[in-house]
Amino acid sequence: MAEIVFQEVFNRIFTYLREAGVEMTANTYRSLLQLIDDAVAETGEEGDQERLLSIAVDLIPRYFDLPSFHPPAPYPPICRASIGYRGND
């Protein structure tokens, strides 16, 4: 596999972890490198970048405890109210 493939996968996973709120420390970097190493071992030497990235993303929960995320309700509560429309009088 080309060196650039590894760098791109590292960058994508690194960015994902930072955006998820994972603090990047020396141990976090080591875990990330181990994750990529395990993904490469599973993909094989002739694997492509998409497959490597897919496997690496699937391995994230094994290596990192991501902060829990509770998304807000997708809509405001429904309540009966008038918005000023009137029927044909």
JOHUNOR-V494410 format. One line per field, one symbol per residue. ss: DSSP state (2 for helix, 1 for strand, 0 for the rest). phi: phi as a letter, one per 30 degrees, with the letter a starting at -180 (. if undefined). burial: I if it has 16 or more other ideal C-beta (glycine too) atoms within 10 Angstrom, else O. A space follows every 50 residues. Layout:
BEGIN
ss->???
phi->???
burial->???
END
This chain:
BEGIN
ss->00222222222222222220000002222222222222222220000022 222222222222200000000000000000000000000
phi->.deddddddedddededdddjdddcdddddddddeddddddddjdcdcdd dddddddddeddcbcdedbcddedadddbdaccjdbddd
burial->OOOOIIOOIIOOIOOOIOOOOIOOOOOIOOIIOOIIOOIIOOIOOOIOIO OIIOIIOOIIOOIIOOOOOOOOOOOOOOOOOOOOOOOOO
END
